[in-house]
Amino acid sequence: MHDQARKITHGAMMIALFAILLALTLYVPIFIIVTVPMLPLPVTLYRLRYDRTSTFAVMAAIVLISLIIGGPLSVPTAIVMALIGLIIGDTIRTGKSKLYIFMATGLTLLISLTVLYLGTVWLVKVNPVEQFMASFGTVQQEVLKTLSDMGSSTRDVEKMVAESIAYYQTVVPSLFILAVFIMGYLFVMPIMAIAARLHFEVPKFASFTNMRLPFATVAVYMVLLLVSILTQAEQGTTFYLMEANAILIFRFLFFMQGLALIYFALQTMKISGIVKVPATLLAMFLSPFTVMLGVIDIAINVRAWIAKDKRG
């Protein structure tokens, strides 16, 4: 009886915490950056203490309370946040690695948002992606009109803008996937930090500076670039869609590898950590160079040279 009463008490506390976070998210937008990553936290903390069956009961109550606080439109958000909280809590409690937790969270978020997107298109007859891309067309027309009023030739600009819009339409799938996994990371990190502060045993990532992609990624990337150069696939075809999205994802991975190399060099030279902020901004500004650094680091192990020079 005592254990059951404690479960109910803790469950009520977690439901109340979620209600507060949801209310702040919906009605005090200034807090949204802080509150949204914390929405899965109540379910995670409850799952770390109790069994799945009790956690499902708390999740159901959370969905109900979200209906009261934010109406029907807040229910999908509550369901997704509760699922993410369950996945994070369950994987921590079952002793999974931090990479596993991150990937499981990202996949859960990806599937959930895909289902919500399809549901929106089917039920509301609204396609958010088409609306977003239509806004690009509106911007294009406004830019061309402005240039025309200024007496400038719009032919080259129109071609460039049209090609840019076509490219972004092509890489929407990979941009969506990358954005989802970045969001997943933003959920995992603060929640696990809070769990650790509350004395739950949580796994740790290896240092980002030690990141090293398999050599095979370089080989695959080189093949993709070679195929892209030799085939010159026509925009709009399925092959072009697959090729463009694959290249974008590989470039993102090599960008992260290049950034890790920069951090490694700063750490090896014992330069203050505060320098990482401008270094990161510069790496983003010079992203093609950072991608190239990442490729070179995997191909010839630049880190070994840096470490050797430092010892010498």
LOROZA-886945 format. One record per residue (C-alpha): residue number from 1; residue in one letter; chain; z, x, y. Coordinates in steps of 0.02 Angstrom, whole numbers. Layout:
BEGIN
{NUM; "A"; "A"; {Z; X; Y}};
...
//
This chain:
BEGIN
{1; "M"; "A"; {0; 0; 0}};
{2; "H"; "A"; {45; 141; 118}};
{3; "D"; "A"; {-123; 228; 87}};
{4; "Q"; "A"; {-217; 66; 112}};
{5; "A"; "A"; {-127; 33; 277}};
{6; "R"; "A"; {-168; 209; 335}};
{7; "K"; "A"; {-351; 184; 292}};
{8; "I"; "A"; {-356; 23; 392}};
{9; "T"; "A"; {-265; 102; 540}};
{10; "H"; "A"; {-380; 254; 545}};
{11; "G"; "A"; {-531; 140; 523}};
{12; "A"; "A"; {-478; 34; 672}};
{13; "M"; "A"; {-454; 193; 775}};
{14; "M"; "A"; {-629; 256; 732}};
{15; "I"; "A"; {-707; 86; 770}};
{16; "A"; "A"; {-619; 85; 938}};
{17; "L"; "A"; {-679; 262; 974}};
{18; "F"; "A"; {-858; 213; 934}};
{19; "A"; "A"; {-842; 58; 1044}};
{20; "I"; "A"; {-785; 165; 1191}};
{21; "L"; "A"; {-925; 292; 1166}};
{22; "L"; "A"; {-1056; 154; 1151}};
{23; "A"; "A"; {-992; 63; 1305}};
{24; "L"; "A"; {-999; 224; 1407}};
{25; "T"; "A"; {-1175; 258; 1343}};
{26; "L"; "A"; {-1239; 85; 1387}};
{27; "Y"; "A"; {-1149; 50; 1551}};
{28; "V"; "A"; {-1110; 222; 1626}};
{29; "P"; "A"; {-1274; 318; 1608}};
{30; "I"; "A"; {-1202; 472; 1693}};
{31; "F"; "A"; {-1106; 508; 1531}};
{32; "I"; "A"; {-1255; 485; 1415}};
{33; "I"; "A"; {-1285; 671; 1386}};
{34; "V"; "A"; {-1107; 688; 1321}};
{35; "T"; "A"; {-1083; 521; 1234}};
{36; "V"; "A"; {-1244; 506; 1133}};
{37; "P"; "A"; {-1214; 664; 1028}};
{38; "M"; "A"; {-1037; 602; 998}};
{39; "L"; "A"; {-1084; 428; 933}};
{40; "P"; "A"; {-1089; 481; 749}};
{41; "L"; "A"; {-920; 569; 766}};
{42; "P"; "A"; {-806; 421; 718}};
{43; "V"; "A"; {-896; 392; 553}};
{44; "T"; "A"; {-898; 579; 516}};
{45; "L"; "A"; {-710; 597; 545}};
{46; "Y"; "A"; {-673; 444; 439}};
{47; "R"; "A"; {-784; 505; 296}};
{48; "L"; "A"; {-698; 675; 299}};
{49; "R"; "A"; {-533; 586; 260}};
{50; "Y"; "A"; {-583; 441; 149}};
{51; "D"; "A"; {-704; 385; 13}};
{52; "R"; "A"; {-881; 319; 38}};
{53; "T"; "A"; {-836; 137; 2}};
{54; "S"; "A"; {-707; 133; 142}};
{55; "T"; "A"; {-830; 223; 256}};
{56; "F"; "A"; {-963; 91; 224}};
{57; "A"; "A"; {-838; -43; 276}};
{58; "V"; "A"; {-805; 51; 440}};
{59; "M"; "A"; {-992; 69; 467}};
{60; "A"; "A"; {-1016; -118; 446}};
{61; "A"; "A"; {-879; -151; 574}};
{62; "I"; "A"; {-960; -28; 693}};
{63; "V"; "A"; {-1126; -120; 682}};
{64; "L"; "A"; {-1036; -284; 717}};
{65; "I"; "A"; {-941; -215; 866}};
{66; "S"; "A"; {-1105; -144; 936}};
{67; "L"; "A"; {-1179; -319; 930}};
{68; "I"; "A"; {-1033; -382; 1035}};
{69; "I"; "A"; {-1039; -238; 1160}};
{70; "G"; "A"; {-1225; -215; 1184}};
{71; "G"; "A"; {-1311; -364; 1105}};
{72; "P"; "A"; {-1446; -363; 969}};
{73; "L"; "A"; {-1541; -216; 1045}};
{74; "S"; "A"; {-1391; -100; 1019}};
{75; "V"; "A"; {-1380; -137; 832}};
{76; "P"; "A"; {-1521; -18; 779}};
{77; "T"; "A"; {-1438; 122; 879}};
{78; "A"; "A"; {-1271; 86; 795}};
{79; "I"; "A"; {-1351; 88; 622}};
{80; "V"; "A"; {-1439; 255; 653}};
{81; "M"; "A"; {-1284; 336; 728}};
{82; "A"; "A"; {-1175; 273; 585}};
{83; "L"; "A"; {-1297; 341; 456}};
{84; "I"; "A"; {-1300; 511; 541}};
{85; "G"; "A"; {-1110; 513; 546}};
{86; "L"; "A"; {-1103; 470; 361}};
{87; "I"; "A"; {-1228; 606; 315}};
{88; "I"; "A"; {-1137; 740; 416}};
{89; "G"; "A"; {-967; 690; 348}};
{90; "D"; "A"; {-1027; 672; 169}};
{91; "T"; "A"; {-1117; 840; 165}};
{92; "I"; "A"; {-968; 930; 243}};
{93; "R"; "A"; {-847; 851; 120}};
{94; "T"; "A"; {-957; 894; -30}};
{95; "G"; "A"; {-966; 1077; 25}};
{96; "K"; "A"; {-1148; 1090; 75}};
{97; "S"; "A"; {-1211; 1235; 180}};
{98; "K"; "A"; {-1235; 1214; 366}};
{99; "L"; "A"; {-1425; 1229; 347}};
{100; "Y"; "A"; {-1420; 1090; 216}};
{101; "I"; "A"; {-1317; 982; 335}};
{102; "F"; "A"; {-1439; 1013; 477}};
{103; "M"; "A"; {-1591; 974; 370}};
{104; "A"; "A"; {-1511; 817; 296}};
{105; "T"; "A"; {-1465; 757; 470}};
{106; "G"; "A"; {-1640; 792; 536}};
{107; "L"; "A"; {-1723; 702; 391}};
{108; "T"; "A"; {-1607; 552; 410}};
{109; "L"; "A"; {-1648; 543; 596}};
{110; "L"; "A"; {-1834; 565; 562}};
{111; "I"; "A"; {-1839; 424; 433}};
{112; "S"; "A"; {-1730; 310; 539}};
{113; "L"; "A"; {-1834; 332; 697}};
{114; "T"; "A"; {-1996; 311; 599}};
{115; "V"; "A"; {-1932; 146; 529}};
{116; "L"; "A"; {-1877; 90; 703}};
{117; "Y"; "A"; {-2048; 137; 773}};
{118; "L"; "A"; {-2141; 41; 639}};
{119; "G"; "A"; {-2023; -106; 662}};
{120; "T"; "A"; {-2054; -106; 849}};
{121; "V"; "A"; {-2242; -105; 823}};
{122; "W"; "A"; {-2233; -243; 692}};
{123; "L"; "A"; {-2103; -359; 769}};
{124; "V"; "A"; {-2124; -336; 957}};
{125; "K"; "A"; {-2309; -291; 950}};
{126; "V"; "A"; {-2275; -143; 1064}};
{127; "N"; "A"; {-2333; 34; 1023}};
{128; "P"; "A"; {-2226; 159; 1120}};
{129; "V"; "A"; {-2343; 305; 1081}};
{130; "E"; "A"; {-2497; 211; 1145}};
{131; "Q"; "A"; {-2402; 162; 1303}};
{132; "F"; "A"; {-2347; 342; 1329}};
{133; "M"; "A"; {-2524; 407; 1309}};
{134; "A"; "A"; {-2591; 269; 1422}};
{135; "S"; "A"; {-2478; 337; 1559}};
{136; "F"; "A"; {-2570; 503; 1543}};
{137; "G"; "A"; {-2732; 411; 1578}};
{138; "T"; "A"; {-2656; 332; 1733}};
{139; "V"; "A"; {-2600; 502; 1795}};
{140; "Q"; "A"; {-2773; 571; 1760}};
{141; "Q"; "A"; {-2856; 437; 1866}};
{142; "E"; "A"; {-2733; 464; 2009}};
{143; "V"; "A"; {-2762; 652; 2008}};
{144; "L"; "A"; {-2951; 631; 2006}};
{145; "K"; "A"; {-2944; 504; 2146}};
{146; "T"; "A"; {-2837; 620; 2253}};
{147; "L"; "A"; {-2956; 766; 2225}};
{148; "S"; "A"; {-3105; 654; 2263}};
{149; "D"; "A"; {-3025; 599; 2427}};
{150; "M"; "A"; {-3000; 782; 2471}};
{151; "G"; "A"; {-3185; 815; 2441}};
{152; "S"; "A"; {-3155; 923; 2287}};
{153; "S"; "A"; {-3269; 923; 2135}};
{154; "T"; "A"; {-3184; 831; 1993}};
{155; "R"; "A"; {-3302; 870; 1850}};
{156; "D"; "A"; {-3209; 1024; 1785}};
{157; "V"; "A"; {-3039; 949; 1820}};
{158; "E"; "A"; {-3086; 788; 1731}};
{159; "K"; "A"; {-3144; 886; 1579}};
{160; "M"; "A"; {-2985; 990; 1576}};
{161; "V"; "A"; {-2871; 839; 1593}};
{162; "A"; "A"; {-2967; 742; 1461}};
{163; "E"; "A"; {-2954; 888; 1340}};
{164; "S"; "A"; {-2767; 904; 1374}};
{165; "I"; "A"; {-2738; 719; 1341}};
{166; "A"; "A"; {-2841; 728; 1181}};
{167; "Y"; "A"; {-2741; 879; 1122}};
{168; "Y"; "A"; {-2572; 798; 1157}};
{169; "Q"; "A"; {-2629; 641; 1067}};
{170; "T"; "A"; {-2672; 750; 919}};
{171; "V"; "A"; {-2507; 844; 911}};
{172; "V"; "A"; {-2394; 692; 937}};
{173; "P"; "A"; {-2337; 697; 753}};
{174; "S"; "A"; {-2279; 878; 761}};
{175; "L"; "A"; {-2201; 856; 933}};
{176; "F"; "A"; {-2107; 706; 866}};
{177; "I"; "A"; {-2045; 802; 713}};
{178; "L"; "A"; {-1989; 952; 817}};
{179; "A"; "A"; {-1901; 839; 943}};
{180; "V"; "A"; {-1811; 747; 803}};
{181; "F"; "A"; {-1745; 906; 722}};
{182; "I"; "A"; {-1689; 972; 891}};
{183; "M"; "A"; {-1596; 808; 915}};
{184; "G"; "A"; {-1522; 829; 741}};
{185; "Y"; "A"; {-1458; 1001; 790}};
{186; "L"; "A"; {-1380; 928; 947}};
{187; "F"; "A"; {-1286; 803; 838}};
{188; "V"; "A"; {-1228; 928; 707}};
{189; "M"; "A"; {-1162; 1067; 818}};
{190; "P"; "A"; {-1034; 974; 928}};
{191; "I"; "A"; {-975; 862; 786}};
{192; "M"; "A"; {-944; 1010; 671}};
{193; "A"; "A"; {-856; 1104; 811}};
{194; "I"; "A"; {-738; 957; 837}};
{195; "A"; "A"; {-711; 941; 649}};
{196; "A"; "A"; {-665; 1125; 641}};
{197; "R"; "A"; {-542; 1103; 786}};
{198; "L"; "A"; {-461; 963; 687}};
{199; "H"; "A"; {-436; 1086; 543}};
{200; "F"; "A"; {-571; 1020; 428}};
{201; "E"; "A"; {-660; 1157; 332}};
{202; "V"; "A"; {-838; 1167; 394}};
{203; "P"; "A"; {-977; 1292; 349}};
{204; "K"; "A"; {-1051; 1413; 473}};
{205; "F"; "A"; {-1228; 1465; 513}};
{206; "A"; "A"; {-1274; 1647; 498}};
{207; "S"; "A"; {-1296; 1725; 670}};
{208; "F"; "A"; {-1457; 1668; 756}};
{209; "T"; "A"; {-1496; 1852; 793}};
{210; "N"; "A"; {-1516; 1879; 604}};
{211; "M"; "A"; {-1648; 1744; 587}};
{212; "R"; "A"; {-1794; 1805; 481}};
{213; "L"; "A"; {-1937; 1697; 422}};
{214; "P"; "A"; {-2022; 1739; 256}};
{215; "F"; "A"; {-2172; 1856; 268}};
{216; "A"; "A"; {-2277; 1717; 191}};
{217; "T"; "A"; {-2265; 1620; 355}};
{218; "V"; "A"; {-2363; 1758; 443}};
{219; "A"; "A"; {-2497; 1755; 309}};
{220; "V"; "A"; {-2513; 1565; 317}};
{221; "Y"; "A"; {-2518; 1569; 508}};
{222; "M"; "A"; {-2655; 1702; 508}};
{223; "V"; "A"; {-2757; 1598; 385}};
{224; "L"; "A"; {-2736; 1444; 495}};
{225; "L"; "A"; {-2795; 1539; 649}};
{226; "L"; "A"; {-2943; 1612; 554}};
{227; "V"; "A"; {-2992; 1440; 489}};
{228; "S"; "A"; {-2974; 1369; 666}};
{229; "I"; "A"; {-3090; 1503; 737}};
{230; "L"; "A"; {-3221; 1492; 600}};
{231; "T"; "A"; {-3231; 1304; 577}};
{232; "Q"; "A"; {-3213; 1242; 757}};
{233; "A"; "A"; {-3159; 1071; 692}};
{234; "E"; "A"; {-3211; 923; 799}};
{235; "Q"; "A"; {-3074; 835; 897}};
{236; "G"; "A"; {-3021; 670; 821}};
{237; "T"; "A"; {-3058; 717; 641}};
{238; "T"; "A"; {-2921; 718; 509}};
{239; "F"; "A"; {-2947; 904; 479}};
{240; "Y"; "A"; {-2924; 942; 664}};
{241; "L"; "A"; {-2767; 834; 667}};
{242; "M"; "A"; {-2689; 928; 521}};
{243; "E"; "A"; {-2742; 1098; 587}};
{244; "A"; "A"; {-2677; 1071; 765}};
{245; "N"; "A"; {-2508; 1004; 707}};
{246; "A"; "A"; {-2484; 1143; 579}};
{247; "I"; "A"; {-2523; 1278; 708}};
{248; "L"; "A"; {-2403; 1200; 835}};
{249; "I"; "A"; {-2259; 1196; 709}};
{250; "F"; "A"; {-2291; 1377; 659}};
{251; "R"; "A"; {-2295; 1430; 841}};
{252; "F"; "A"; {-2128; 1347; 869}};
{253; "L"; "A"; {-2055; 1439; 719}};
{254; "F"; "A"; {-2122; 1606; 780}};
{255; "F"; "A"; {-2059; 1569; 955}};
{256; "M"; "A"; {-1884; 1550; 881}};
{257; "Q"; "A"; {-1910; 1712; 783}};
{258; "G"; "A"; {-1963; 1803; 942}};
{259; "L"; "A"; {-1813; 1734; 1036}};
{260; "A"; "A"; {-1698; 1794; 895}};
{261; "L"; "A"; {-1777; 1967; 911}};
{262; "I"; "A"; {-1743; 1969; 1098}};
{263; "Y"; "A"; {-1561; 1919; 1067}};
{264; "F"; "A"; {-1548; 2054; 933}};
{265; "A"; "A"; {-1612; 2186; 1054}};
{266; "L"; "A"; {-1489; 2131; 1190}};
{267; "Q"; "A"; {-1346; 2133; 1065}};
{268; "T"; "A"; {-1395; 2304; 996}};
{269; "M"; "A"; {-1403; 2376; 1172}};
{270; "K"; "A"; {-1233; 2294; 1206}};
{271; "I"; "A"; {-1298; 2201; 1358}};
{272; "S"; "A"; {-1188; 2061; 1423}};
{273; "G"; "A"; {-1213; 1893; 1338}};
{274; "I"; "A"; {-1242; 1810; 1507}};
{275; "V"; "A"; {-1413; 1895; 1511}};
{276; "K"; "A"; {-1467; 1780; 1368}};
{277; "V"; "A"; {-1488; 1636; 1490}};
{278; "P"; "A"; {-1623; 1717; 1600}};
{279; "A"; "A"; {-1696; 1800; 1445}};
{280; "T"; "A"; {-1716; 1630; 1362}};
{281; "L"; "A"; {-1797; 1555; 1518}};
{282; "L"; "A"; {-1916; 1704; 1530}};
{283; "A"; "A"; {-1957; 1688; 1344}};
{284; "M"; "A"; {-2001; 1504; 1371}};
{285; "F"; "A"; {-2107; 1545; 1524}};
{286; "L"; "A"; {-2198; 1681; 1426}};
{287; "S"; "A"; {-2202; 1582; 1264}};
{288; "P"; "A"; {-2367; 1656; 1198}};
{289; "F"; "A"; {-2291; 1830; 1213}};
{290; "T"; "A"; {-2131; 1771; 1128}};
{291; "V"; "A"; {-2232; 1696; 985}};
{292; "M"; "A"; {-2324; 1862; 966}};
{293; "L"; "A"; {-2156; 1953; 962}};
{294; "G"; "A"; {-2099; 1838; 822}};
{295; "V"; "A"; {-2257; 1871; 720}};
{296; "I"; "A"; {-2240; 2060; 744}};
{297; "D"; "A"; {-2056; 2056; 699}};
{298; "I"; "A"; {-2094; 1974; 531}};
{299; "A"; "A"; {-2247; 2083; 497}};
{300; "I"; "A"; {-2174; 2256; 533}};
{301; "N"; "A"; {-1985; 2230; 551}};
{302; "V"; "A"; {-1962; 2281; 733}};
{303; "R"; "A"; {-1773; 2263; 715}};
{304; "A"; "A"; {-1763; 2417; 604}};
{305; "W"; "A"; {-1845; 2520; 742}};
{306; "I"; "A"; {-1730; 2450; 876}};
{307; "A"; "A"; {-1574; 2486; 771}};
{308; "K"; "A"; {-1639; 2661; 728}};
{309; "D"; "A"; {-1674; 2704; 910}};
{310; "K"; "A"; {-1500; 2644; 958}};
{311; "R"; "A"; {-1417; 2752; 825}};
{312; "G"; "A"; {-1524; 2899; 877}};
//
